[in-house]
Every structure is written in C-alpha cells, then in structure tokens.
Amino acid sequence: MPLDLAALVDPAHTALVTQECQRGVMGDLSQLPDLAAAARDALPQMAALVSAARTAGAPVIHCTAERRPDGRGANTNARIFQYMARAERKLHPGSDAAQIVPEIQVHDSDLVMPRLHGLSPFQGTELDFVLRNLGVTTIVVVGVSVNVAIQSLSFDAVNSGYQMVVPRDAVAGVPPEYAEAVFAHTLRVVATVVSTADLLAAWAS
C-alpha cells in the first residue's frame, strides 16, 4: 500500500520536534565544529519545516540540552558528556549557547523542553506526557545529531507507540558517510524517511 504522507503527518495529530537546534550545539557558538558545519547545510530545511508546521497548526516543541554551572544532575558516563563539560562555551540555562538558533527562534506558541540528563528528550522531561496531552501520534524531528540524539529519540518514540518521520535533509550527522549508513541500515527500519519538500507539500495540501 502506498504511503499516505498527508494522513500520516496530519497537523491534527502531528508535532514537530527540534532536537538540540542550539547555538552551542549546531550554531555559531558550537563546540562541535564538524557537526555545526554539517548542520549548516540542513538549517534552511529545518527552519522551513518549523515555519510550515506552525502555519499548518502542528505544535512545535524544542528539545534542548542544558548543564547547570555546578554540573549537578548531569551525566558523566560517556565521552560526549565529559567533552561538553570541558567545553569553553557551556550550555548553561539562560546562556547564549543554550538558546535556539536565530534561524528557527522560539515563538510564543512553541514549547521548550530542556533536559539535564541523558541522550534523548524522552528521558527526564515531560515530552511524552505533553505529546499525549496534545493528541499527538506522529513526531517529525529536525536537528542533530544523526550520530546519537536522532537515533535515541527515534527508538524511544517508537517504543512509546509514536510514528516517527525523519526528513533526511533537515537533520545532520558526521561524517556524512556514517549518517548515510545510519539512514540506510537503521532509521529507515524504524521511521518514515522523507524529504523537506515532501513534508512541505503535505502540509500545504
């Protein structure tokens, strides 16, 4: 049966989630230069989808990573956490580095869900409960990174009963050949992989 994308991403039951679209992660203050460079090509598509979701009436939820200045509550059990703890520009709550990139911004109608813990926004936040309260059954994700957080979010969402939609050109990972392999062998198995153009057309119909 051919995919009915318009039905799958109907704004009545779909939310767009931005994953760590922060200045200190993929923006001008990034401590991850290779990831920021990869995200630069995807940023126009991310911004276009956020805008289209708002226009279509789908809720937009920004999932962010933060770290208290004293580090309390933060993970130390993986190299990425240790690296970010030593970074010059830390993702302190309220800091410039923790803010959403200006190309996307946060509108009054949006929800922002920071986390101090873990690799996935489903861990340690109210994301799952808020999505259910909004009547959401499909999640469209944009942002970073295909290496870790996009995969973690996708697995957690599927395990929680949601349909996952990943616009291939609105997410980024490094190196590019690894990101392609993740899509070919992992994300296509658990998510519906589409293009930004596909989603824009579905939300415009």
PyRosetta script that sets phi, psi and omega in degrees:
from pyrosetta import init, pose_from_sequence

init()
pose = pose_from_sequence("MPLDLAALVDPAHTALVTQECQRGVMGDLSQLPDLAAAARDALPQMAALVSAARTAGAPVIHCTAERRPDGRGANTNARIFQYMARAERKLHPGSDAAQIVPEIQVHDSDLVMPRLHGLSPFQGTELDFVLRNLGVTTIVVVGVSVNVAIQSLSFDAVNSGYQMVVPRDAVAGVPPEYAEAVFAHTLRVVATVVSTADLLAAWAS")
pose.set_psi(1, 127.2)
pose.set_omega(1, -179.5)
pose.set_phi(2, -64.5)
pose.set_psi(2, 149.0)
pose.set_omega(2, -179.0)
pose.set_phi(3, -70.0)
pose.set_psi(3, 129.1)
pose.set_omega(3, 172.5)
pose.set_phi(4, -97.5)
pose.set_psi(4, 85.6)
pose.set_omega(4, -174.2)
pose.set_phi(5, -64.2)
pose.set_psi(5, -39.1)
pose.set_omega(5, -179.5)
pose.set_phi(6, -59.4)
pose.set_psi(6, -39.4)
pose.set_omega(6, 178.0)
pose.set_phi(7, -70.7)
pose.set_psi(7, -39.6)
pose.set_omega(7, -178.8)
pose.set_phi(8, -62.6)
pose.set_psi(8, -39.5)
pose.set_omega(8, -175.7)
pose.set_phi(9, -108.1)
pose.set_psi(9, 25.8)
pose.set_omega(9, 175.7)
pose.set_phi(10, -52.2)
pose.set_psi(10, 125.2)
pose.set_omega(10, -177.8)
pose.set_phi(11, -57.1)
pose.set_psi(11, -19.6)
pose.set_omega(11, 179.3)
pose.set_phi(12, -64.6)
pose.set_psi(12, -23.6)
pose.set_omega(12, -179.2)
pose.set_phi(13, -136.8)
pose.set_psi(13, 21.7)
pose.set_omega(13, -177.0)
pose.set_phi(14, -122.5)
pose.set_psi(14, 140.8)
pose.set_omega(14, 172.1)
pose.set_phi(15, -122.4)
pose.set_psi(15, 145.5)
pose.set_omega(15, 172.0)
pose.set_phi(16, -99.6)
pose.set_psi(16, 125.0)
pose.set_omega(16, 179.9)
pose.set_phi(17, -111.3)
pose.set_psi(17, 124.4)
pose.set_omega(17, 171.5)
pose.set_phi(18, -93.6)
pose.set_psi(18, 132.3)
pose.set_omega(18, -175.9)
pose.set_phi(19, -108.9)
pose.set_psi(19, 107.7)
pose.set_omega(19, 174.9)
pose.set_phi(20, 52.7)
pose.set_psi(20, 42.8)
pose.set_omega(20, 175.3)
pose.set_phi(21, -82.8)
pose.set_psi(21, 60.7)
pose.set_omega(21, -172.1)
pose.set_phi(22, -110.0)
pose.set_psi(22, 152.1)
pose.set_omega(22, -179.2)
pose.set_phi(23, -59.8)
pose.set_psi(23, -35.6)
pose.set_omega(23, -177.9)
pose.set_phi(24, -85.6)
pose.set_psi(24, -1.6)
pose.set_omega(24, 177.8)
pose.set_phi(25, -109.4)
pose.set_psi(25, -54.1)
pose.set_omega(25, -176.2)
pose.set_phi(26, -127.2)
pose.set_psi(26, 4.8)
pose.set_omega(26, -176.4)
pose.set_phi(27, -105.1)
pose.set_psi(27, -154.3)
pose.set_omega(27, -173.2)
pose.set_phi(28, -70.2)
pose.set_psi(28, -15.3)
pose.set_omega(28, 178.6)
pose.set_phi(29, -108.7)
pose.set_psi(29, 18.9)
pose.set_omega(29, -174.3)
pose.set_phi(30, -63.0)
pose.set_psi(30, 139.5)
pose.set_omega(30, 171.6)
pose.set_phi(31, -95.9)
pose.set_psi(31, 7.7)
pose.set_omega(31, -179.5)
pose.set_phi(32, -124.8)
pose.set_psi(32, 76.2)
pose.set_omega(32, -170.0)
pose.set_phi(33, -59.1)
pose.set_psi(33, -38.0)
pose.set_omega(33, 179.8)
pose.set_phi(34, -65.6)
pose.set_psi(34, -41.6)
pose.set_omega(34, 178.8)
pose.set_phi(35, -67.2)
pose.set_psi(35, -40.8)
pose.set_omega(35, 178.6)
pose.set_phi(36, -61.5)
pose.set_psi(36, -39.6)
pose.set_omega(36, 178.8)
pose.set_phi(37, -65.1)
pose.set_psi(37, -41.0)
pose.set_omega(37, 178.6)
pose.set_phi(38, -67.0)
pose.set_psi(38, -38.5)
pose.set_omega(38, -178.5)
pose.set_phi(39, -70.1)
pose.set_psi(39, -25.0)
pose.set_omega(39, -178.3)
pose.set_phi(40, -58.9)
pose.set_psi(40, -37.7)
pose.set_omega(40, 179.5)
pose.set_phi(41, -71.7)
pose.set_psi(41, -28.6)
pose.set_omega(41, -178.0)
pose.set_phi(42, -90.2)
pose.set_psi(42, -14.6)
pose.set_omega(42, -173.7)
pose.set_phi(43, -59.5)
pose.set_psi(43, -41.7)
pose.set_omega(43, 178.0)
pose.set_phi(44, -59.9)
pose.set_psi(44, -37.2)
pose.set_omega(44, 178.3)
pose.set_phi(45, -69.6)
pose.set_psi(45, -40.2)
pose.set_omega(45, 176.2)
pose.set_phi(46, -57.5)
pose.set_psi(46, -49.8)
pose.set_omega(46, -177.6)
pose.set_phi(47, -62.9)
pose.set_psi(47, -40.3)
pose.set_omega(47, -179.5)
pose.set_phi(48, -64.0)
pose.set_psi(48, -39.6)
pose.set_omega(48, -179.0)
pose.set_phi(49, -72.1)
pose.set_psi(49, -37.6)
pose.set_omega(49, 176.2)
pose.set_phi(50, -60.9)
pose.set_psi(50, -46.0)
pose.set_omega(50, 179.2)
pose.set_phi(51, -63.1)
pose.set_psi(51, -42.9)
pose.set_omega(51, -179.4)
pose.set_phi(52, -66.3)
pose.set_psi(52, -37.7)
pose.set_omega(52, 178.3)
pose.set_phi(53, -62.4)
pose.set_psi(53, -45.2)
pose.set_omega(53, 178.5)
pose.set_phi(54, -60.2)
pose.set_psi(54, -45.2)
pose.set_omega(54, -178.2)
pose.set_phi(55, -63.0)
pose.set_psi(55, -38.3)
pose.set_omega(55, -178.6)
pose.set_phi(56, -76.3)
pose.set_psi(56, -14.7)
pose.set_omega(56, 179.7)
pose.set_phi(57, 95.8)
pose.set_psi(57, 11.0)
pose.set_omega(57, 176.1)
pose.set_phi(58, -84.6)
pose.set_psi(58, 135.8)
pose.set_omega(58, 178.9)
pose.set_phi(59, -65.0)
pose.set_psi(59, 145.1)
pose.set_omega(59, 177.0)
pose.set_phi(60, -113.0)
pose.set_psi(60, 126.1)
pose.set_omega(60, -178.3)
pose.set_phi(61, -123.9)
pose.set_psi(61, 124.4)
pose.set_omega(61, 179.6)
pose.set_phi(62, -98.8)
pose.set_psi(62, 115.2)
pose.set_omega(62, 178.2)
pose.set_phi(63, -99.2)
pose.set_psi(63, 120.2)
pose.set_omega(63, -173.9)
pose.set_phi(64, -123.0)
pose.set_psi(64, 157.6)
pose.set_omega(64, 174.5)
pose.set_phi(65, -107.0)
pose.set_psi(65, 133.6)
pose.set_omega(65, 178.5)
pose.set_phi(66, -134.7)
pose.set_psi(66, 165.5)
pose.set_omega(66, 178.4)
pose.set_phi(67, -145.5)
pose.set_psi(67, 124.2)
pose.set_omega(67, 176.9)
pose.set_phi(68, -62.1)
pose.set_psi(68, 149.2)
pose.set_omega(68, 178.0)
pose.set_phi(69, -55.9)
pose.set_psi(69, -32.9)
pose.set_omega(69, 178.6)
pose.set_phi(70, -87.8)
pose.set_psi(70, -2.2)
pose.set_omega(70, 176.9)
pose.set_phi(71, 75.1)
pose.set_psi(71, 3.3)
pose.set_omega(71, -176.1)
pose.set_phi(72, -65.3)
pose.set_psi(72, 134.7)
pose.set_omega(72, 178.3)
pose.set_phi(73, 85.1)
pose.set_psi(73, -5.2)
pose.set_omega(73, -177.1)
pose.set_phi(74, -88.6)
pose.set_psi(74, 148.7)
pose.set_omega(74, 175.1)
pose.set_phi(75, -67.2)
pose.set_psi(75, 149.5)
pose.set_omega(75, 170.6)
pose.set_phi(76, -131.8)
pose.set_psi(76, 9.9)
pose.set_omega(76, -169.1)
pose.set_phi(77, -97.8)
pose.set_psi(77, 20.1)
pose.set_omega(77, 175.1)
pose.set_phi(78, -150.6)
pose.set_psi(78, 153.9)
pose.set_omega(78, -175.3)
pose.set_phi(79, -61.8)
pose.set_psi(79, -35.2)
pose.set_omega(79, -178.2)
pose.set_phi(80, -64.3)
pose.set_psi(80, -36.9)
pose.set_omega(80, 178.1)
pose.set_phi(81, -67.4)
pose.set_psi(81, -41.7)
pose.set_omega(81, -179.7)
pose.set_phi(82, -65.4)
pose.set_psi(82, -39.6)
pose.set_omega(82, 179.0)
pose.set_phi(83, -64.3)
pose.set_psi(83, -47.2)
pose.set_omega(83, -178.2)
pose.set_phi(84, -67.3)
pose.set_psi(84, -29.2)
pose.set_omega(84, 177.4)
pose.set_phi(85, -66.9)
pose.set_psi(85, -28.7)
pose.set_omega(85, 179.5)
pose.set_phi(86, -91.4)
pose.set_psi(86, -7.4)
pose.set_omega(86, -174.3)
pose.set_phi(87, -61.7)
pose.set_psi(87, 148.9)
pose.set_omega(87, -179.9)
pose.set_phi(88, -64.2)
pose.set_psi(88, -43.8)
pose.set_omega(88, 179.6)
pose.set_phi(89, -105.1)
pose.set_psi(89, 104.5)
pose.set_omega(89, -176.8)
pose.set_phi(90, -89.8)
pose.set_psi(90, 155.5)
pose.set_omega(90, -177.0)
pose.set_phi(91, -86.1)
pose.set_psi(91, 57.2)
pose.set_omega(91, 179.6)
pose.set_phi(92, -70.5)
pose.set_psi(92, 141.9)
pose.set_omega(92, 177.4)
pose.set_phi(93, -53.5)
pose.set_psi(93, 130.8)
pose.set_omega(93, 179.6)
pose.set_phi(94, 83.8)
pose.set_psi(94, -6.6)
pose.set_omega(94, -179.0)
pose.set_phi(95, -77.7)
pose.set_psi(95, 162.0)
pose.set_omega(95, 176.5)
pose.set_phi(96, -60.6)
pose.set_psi(96, -38.2)
pose.set_omega(96, -177.5)
pose.set_phi(97, -64.9)
pose.set_psi(97, -30.6)
pose.set_omega(97, -177.6)
pose.set_phi(98, -81.1)
pose.set_psi(98, -10.1)
pose.set_omega(98, -174.9)
pose.set_phi(99, -75.4)
pose.set_psi(99, 153.5)
pose.set_omega(99, 174.2)
pose.set_phi(100, -67.1)
pose.set_psi(100, 142.2)
pose.set_omega(100, -178.5)
pose.set_phi(101, -58.9)
pose.set_psi(101, 144.6)
pose.set_omega(101, -174.3)
pose.set_phi(102, -63.8)
pose.set_psi(102, -23.8)
pose.set_omega(102, 178.8)
pose.set_phi(103, -64.3)
pose.set_psi(103, -24.6)
pose.set_omega(103, -179.2)
pose.set_phi(104, -103.8)
pose.set_psi(104, -48.7)
pose.set_omega(104, -179.2)
pose.set_phi(105, 60.9)
pose.set_psi(105, 174.1)
pose.set_omega(105, 177.1)
pose.set_phi(106, -121.2)
pose.set_psi(106, 122.9)
pose.set_omega(106, 177.8)
pose.set_phi(107, -94.4)
pose.set_psi(107, 161.8)
pose.set_omega(107, -178.6)
pose.set_phi(108, -57.4)
pose.set_psi(108, -31.4)
pose.set_omega(108, -178.3)
pose.set_phi(109, -79.0)
pose.set_psi(109, -12.6)
pose.set_omega(109, -177.4)
pose.set_phi(110, -78.4)
pose.set_psi(110, 160.7)
pose.set_omega(110, 171.9)
pose.set_phi(111, -114.0)
pose.set_psi(111, 141.0)
pose.set_omega(111, 177.5)
pose.set_phi(112, -118.6)
pose.set_psi(112, 127.9)
pose.set_omega(112, -176.8)
pose.set_phi(113, -127.2)
pose.set_psi(113, 91.9)
pose.set_omega(113, 176.8)
pose.set_phi(114, -77.8)
pose.set_psi(114, 156.6)
pose.set_omega(114, 175.0)
pose.set_phi(115, -135.7)
pose.set_psi(115, 147.3)
pose.set_omega(115, 175.1)
pose.set_phi(116, -100.5)
pose.set_psi(116, -11.6)
pose.set_omega(116, -168.2)
pose.set_phi(117, -129.1)
pose.set_psi(117, 141.7)
pose.set_omega(117, 164.4)
pose.set_phi(118, 83.1)
pose.set_psi(118, -176.3)
pose.set_omega(118, -176.4)
pose.set_phi(119, -104.2)
pose.set_psi(119, -14.4)
pose.set_omega(119, -173.7)
pose.set_phi(120, -124.7)
pose.set_psi(120, 142.0)
pose.set_omega(120, 177.1)
pose.set_phi(121, -69.5)
pose.set_psi(121, -9.5)
pose.set_omega(121, 175.5)
pose.set_phi(122, -78.4)
pose.set_psi(122, -14.8)
pose.set_omega(122, -179.3)
pose.set_phi(123, -100.3)
pose.set_psi(123, 118.4)
pose.set_omega(123, 172.8)
pose.set_phi(124, 83.9)
pose.set_psi(124, 10.8)
pose.set_omega(124, 176.0)
pose.set_phi(125, -129.9)
pose.set_psi(125, 176.9)
pose.set_omega(125, 177.8)
pose.set_phi(126, -92.3)
pose.set_psi(126, 13.0)
pose.set_omega(126, -172.3)
pose.set_phi(127, -52.6)
pose.set_psi(127, -51.6)
pose.set_omega(127, -176.8)
pose.set_phi(128, -59.3)
pose.set_psi(128, -46.2)
pose.set_omega(128, -177.7)
pose.set_phi(129, -65.7)
pose.set_psi(129, -41.1)
pose.set_omega(129, 179.8)
pose.set_phi(130, -65.8)
pose.set_psi(130, -42.7)
pose.set_omega(130, 178.0)
pose.set_phi(131, -59.1)
pose.set_psi(131, -43.8)
pose.set_omega(131, 179.9)
pose.set_phi(132, -66.0)
pose.set_psi(132, -39.4)
pose.set_omega(132, 177.8)
pose.set_phi(133, -63.6)
pose.set_psi(133, -28.9)
pose.set_omega(133, 178.4)
pose.set_phi(134, -84.5)
pose.set_psi(134, -3.4)
pose.set_omega(134, -178.7)
pose.set_phi(135, 76.4)
pose.set_psi(135, 23.8)
pose.set_omega(135, -176.0)
pose.set_phi(136, -82.8)
pose.set_psi(136, 133.8)
pose.set_omega(136, 172.9)
pose.set_phi(137, -122.6)
pose.set_psi(137, -13.9)
pose.set_omega(137, 178.5)
pose.set_phi(138, -123.8)
pose.set_psi(138, 134.3)
pose.set_omega(138, 176.9)
pose.set_phi(139, -115.3)
pose.set_psi(139, 127.6)
pose.set_omega(139, 169.5)
pose.set_phi(140, -104.6)
pose.set_psi(140, 126.3)
pose.set_omega(140, -177.2)
pose.set_phi(141, -114.6)
pose.set_psi(141, 139.2)
pose.set_omega(141, 170.8)
pose.set_phi(142, -130.3)
pose.set_psi(142, 156.2)
pose.set_omega(142, 175.9)
pose.set_phi(143, 124.4)
pose.set_psi(143, -144.5)
pose.set_omega(143, -173.7)
pose.set_phi(144, -138.8)
pose.set_psi(144, 160.4)
pose.set_omega(144, -8.3)
pose.set_phi(145, -116.1)
pose.set_psi(145, 152.4)
pose.set_omega(145, 175.3)
pose.set_phi(146, -61.9)
pose.set_psi(146, -27.1)
pose.set_omega(146, -179.7)
pose.set_phi(147, -61.0)
pose.set_psi(147, -43.4)
pose.set_omega(147, -171.4)
pose.set_phi(148, -132.5)
pose.set_psi(148, -68.3)
pose.set_omega(148, -166.2)
pose.set_phi(149, -68.9)
pose.set_psi(149, -36.7)
pose.set_omega(149, 179.3)
pose.set_phi(150, -65.5)
pose.set_psi(150, -40.1)
pose.set_omega(150, 176.0)
pose.set_phi(151, -65.5)
pose.set_psi(151, -46.1)
pose.set_omega(151, -178.7)
pose.set_phi(152, -59.9)
pose.set_psi(152, -45.6)
pose.set_omega(152, 178.6)
pose.set_phi(153, -61.2)
pose.set_psi(153, -43.7)
pose.set_omega(153, -178.3)
pose.set_phi(154, -63.0)
pose.set_psi(154, -45.9)
pose.set_omega(154, 179.7)
pose.set_phi(155, -63.3)
pose.set_psi(155, -45.5)
pose.set_omega(155, -179.2)
pose.set_phi(156, -64.2)
pose.set_psi(156, -39.6)
pose.set_omega(156, -179.9)
pose.set_phi(157, -64.9)
pose.set_psi(157, -45.4)
pose.set_omega(157, 179.9)
pose.set_phi(158, -65.0)
pose.set_psi(158, -41.7)
pose.set_omega(158, 177.9)
pose.set_phi(159, -63.7)
pose.set_psi(159, -24.2)
pose.set_omega(159, 179.5)
pose.set_phi(160, -93.0)
pose.set_psi(160, 2.2)
pose.set_omega(160, 174.0)
pose.set_phi(161, 96.3)
pose.set_psi(161, 7.6)
pose.set_omega(161, -180.0)
pose.set_phi(162, -89.5)
pose.set_psi(162, 153.8)
pose.set_omega(162, 167.3)
pose.set_phi(163, -84.9)
pose.set_psi(163, 132.2)
pose.set_omega(163, 179.1)
pose.set_phi(164, -106.1)
pose.set_psi(164, 133.4)
pose.set_omega(164, 174.6)
pose.set_phi(165, -124.4)
pose.set_psi(165, 125.5)
pose.set_omega(165, -177.8)
pose.set_phi(166, -121.5)
pose.set_psi(166, 111.1)
pose.set_omega(166, 173.6)
pose.set_phi(167, -74.8)
pose.set_psi(167, 113.8)
pose.set_omega(167, -170.6)
pose.set_phi(168, -56.9)
pose.set_psi(168, -36.4)
pose.set_omega(168, -175.7)
pose.set_phi(169, -91.7)
pose.set_psi(169, 9.9)
pose.set_omega(169, 178.5)
pose.set_phi(170, -120.5)
pose.set_psi(170, 17.4)
pose.set_omega(170, 172.8)
pose.set_phi(171, -133.1)
pose.set_psi(171, 161.7)
pose.set_omega(171, -177.1)
pose.set_phi(172, -142.9)
pose.set_psi(172, 150.9)
pose.set_omega(172, 174.9)
pose.set_phi(173, -154.9)
pose.set_psi(173, 169.5)
pose.set_omega(173, -177.8)
pose.set_phi(174, -137.5)
pose.set_psi(174, 150.3)
pose.set_omega(174, -15.4)
pose.set_phi(175, -68.9)
pose.set_psi(175, 167.2)
pose.set_omega(175, -174.8)
pose.set_phi(176, -55.9)
pose.set_psi(176, -37.2)
pose.set_omega(176, -178.0)
pose.set_phi(177, -68.2)
pose.set_psi(177, -31.6)
pose.set_omega(177, 175.8)
pose.set_phi(178, -69.6)
pose.set_psi(178, -43.9)
pose.set_omega(178, 178.2)
pose.set_phi(179, -58.1)
pose.set_psi(179, -41.3)
pose.set_omega(179, 178.4)
pose.set_phi(180, -62.9)
pose.set_psi(180, -39.9)
pose.set_omega(180, 179.9)
pose.set_phi(181, -66.4)
pose.set_psi(181, -37.5)
pose.set_omega(181, 177.6)
pose.set_phi(182, -61.7)
pose.set_psi(182, -43.6)
pose.set_omega(182, 178.0)
pose.set_phi(183, -65.7)
pose.set_psi(183, -42.5)
pose.set_omega(183, -176.3)
pose.set_phi(184, -67.1)
pose.set_psi(184, -36.1)
pose.set_omega(184, -169.4)
pose.set_phi(185, -115.1)
pose.set_psi(185, -10.8)
pose.set_omega(185, -176.8)
pose.set_phi(186, -128.3)
pose.set_psi(186, -62.5)
pose.set_omega(186, -172.5)
pose.set_phi(187, -65.3)
pose.set_psi(187, -33.9)
pose.set_omega(187, 178.7)
pose.set_phi(188, -66.7)
pose.set_psi(188, -17.5)
pose.set_omega(188, 179.7)
pose.set_phi(189, -81.4)
pose.set_psi(189, -30.0)
pose.set_omega(189, -174.0)
pose.set_phi(190, -113.1)
pose.set_psi(190, -13.0)
pose.set_omega(190, -175.7)
pose.set_phi(191, -133.3)
pose.set_psi(191, 160.7)
pose.set_omega(191, 170.7)
pose.set_phi(192, -87.5)
pose.set_psi(192, 115.5)
pose.set_omega(192, -177.3)
pose.set_phi(193, -98.6)
pose.set_psi(193, 124.1)
pose.set_omega(193, -176.2)
pose.set_phi(194, -134.8)
pose.set_psi(194, -174.9)
pose.set_omega(194, 174.2)
pose.set_phi(195, -108.3)
pose.set_psi(195, 163.4)
pose.set_omega(195, 174.1)
pose.set_phi(196, -58.4)
pose.set_psi(196, -41.7)
pose.set_omega(196, -179.4)
pose.set_phi(197, -60.3)
pose.set_psi(197, -39.4)
pose.set_omega(197, 178.1)
pose.set_phi(198, -60.0)
pose.set_psi(198, -46.4)
pose.set_omega(198, -177.6)
pose.set_phi(199, -68.6)
pose.set_psi(199, -42.3)
pose.set_omega(199, 178.4)
pose.set_phi(200, -59.4)
pose.set_psi(200, -40.1)
pose.set_omega(200, 178.7)
pose.set_phi(201, -67.1)
pose.set_psi(201, -39.2)
pose.set_omega(201, -179.2)
pose.set_phi(202, -65.9)
pose.set_psi(202, -40.0)
pose.set_omega(202, -178.5)
pose.set_phi(203, -78.7)
pose.set_psi(203, -16.3)
pose.set_omega(203, 177.7)
pose.set_phi(204, -88.2)
pose.set_psi(204, -12.4)
pose.set_omega(204, -174.5)
pose.set_phi(205, -80.5)
pose.dump_pdb("model.pdb")
